[in-house]
Amino acid sequence: MVSWFRRDKPEPARPDDSRRRLSIEELAAAFPDSRAPERGAPGSGAPASTARAPAAEPDRPDGSPAGTAATAPERPTPPEDPPAPAVAPTAPVPAPPIEDRAAAIAAAAAASRAAAAEAAAAAPGRAGWRERLGGTGFARSLGGLFARNPKLDDDLLDEIETALLTADVGVAATTGLVEGMRRRMKARQFADAAALLAALRDELVALLRPVARPLEIDAGARPFVILTVGVNGVGKTTTIGKLARRYRDEGRSLMLAAGDTFRAAAVAQLQAWGERNDVPVVAQGQDADAASVAFDALQSARARGCEVLIADTAGRLHTQQGLMAELGKIKRVLGKIDPAAPHEVLMVVDGTTGQNAVSQLRQFHAAAGVTGLVVTKLDGTAKGGVVFALAREFGIPIRFAGIGERPEDLRVFDPEAFVDALLPESLGG
Ligand SMILES: Nc1nc2c(ncn2[C@@H]2O[C@H](COP(=O)(O)OP(=O)(O)OP(=O)(O)O)[C@@H](O)[C@H]2O)c(=O)[nH]1
């Protein structure tokens, strides 16, 4: 009872409160207000913003205060009090009849299942990937094949080949996969199509495993400089915003450099992400020299002892030699302050561009020495197979996958979850 009275204290709503496991009774009381828990930084295991430095946020470069984070109190442990019911009890109520209690328990169980399903959709595990990628053209065409419970024969292999090529897995990777399956089928290694499906899943994961190397922030580099590059509209600025949110939630001090000085709205877009996440943004405005912005930002981040600096660059076509050369200049200028910078040249690739992504990466790698990839827009595309082509051809680590527009939709690349979303195990069973 004591806790019901304590609940009267004004308590600001906190998104992470819902991470706490609620009992069935609490869910019944809170329903329909129970929300899916907001995800913390994947891999960190920490709830969003628990690890955030409370008061050390520097002022923004324009002199304005860094925002409420500077004075925000450290996030307290989630209260043990249950959420307020619609009507607060004022006097002891007699126990309801057995049938009513059974109905209440059934309703609470239904609420609990609904909350769990919602949580799974936003979860960092496989469920979130399935929800986002399960409906893509790639998943539907490949999954549909096995769902029809086909015969184990050459026709099935032909159909798999077509599905992989249509999804832009590429000729080389597709041929390797299909011929491997054909050899094993002839050697009678598969009892049925379900066994072939299991083998195909394993082969797809094996193709991706060597490139699943998450981005490690080297604590010895202060700041650790990430230079993002890529063609126009692939999602660079959005990815930087998502990364800012991730690193901020991990409690890292960071700074952004608005180096996309070409597109009119890019500087404002990055500043908006910075403001939303209480992260300072160094900008000189449109048409400024991108290398000069990067230089200023690195000096500033170093002076403030930031752990991470993420620099945006303007989108450019891989065929534009002058603009590609500019990337080399930005790298050289950064190297004047720290010879090891940039520590990561992160190329953002749009997963919907299919095989064109292969030639983009080739050119960007030649011009800027790409050390990691982010493949965006994997949600809702029929062409996500390009991930396999990139992995096979370049072996460059795929750090993150963009599977939606929400900040939490940038996932550390997980080959098992990715393949599982495209080709669930249960299809062939
Ligand atoms: N569905 C989906 N949309 C995304 C994803 N990542 C980015 N976008 C969207 O892609 C569009 C372009 O993103 P930007 O971040 O502006 O792209 P950019 O590379 O900075 O663009 P330029 O500055 O012109 O080179 C925006 O509408 C984003 O919301 C993703 O993973 N999934």
The ligand as an ORCA input file, in Angstrom:
! r2SCAN-3c Opt
* xyz 0 1
  N      13.669      3.270    -45.284
  C      14.872      3.768    -44.964
  N      15.160      5.050    -45.263
  C      16.390      5.536    -44.924
  C      17.358      4.735    -44.262
  N      18.468      5.496    -44.076
  C      18.190      6.718    -44.595
  N      16.953      6.761    -45.110
  C      16.266      7.877    -45.796
  O      17.002      8.224    -46.973
  C      16.798      9.583    -47.292
  C      18.126     10.253    -47.615
  O      18.887     10.311    -46.433
  P      20.033     11.415    -46.186
  O      20.608     11.094    -44.861
  O      19.537     12.776    -46.405
  O      21.048     11.050    -47.331
  P      22.476     11.687    -47.649
  O      23.337     10.590    -48.097
  O      22.975     12.474    -46.494
  O      22.103     12.658    -48.853
  P      23.069     13.711    -49.627
  O      23.474     14.721    -48.632
  O      22.201     14.254    -50.712
  O      24.185     12.951    -50.180
  C      16.073     10.181    -46.104
  O      14.697     10.285    -46.428
  C      16.255      9.144    -44.990
  O      15.215      9.154    -44.045
  C      17.006      3.345    -43.965
  O      17.762      2.546    -43.419
  N      15.748      2.927    -44.336
*
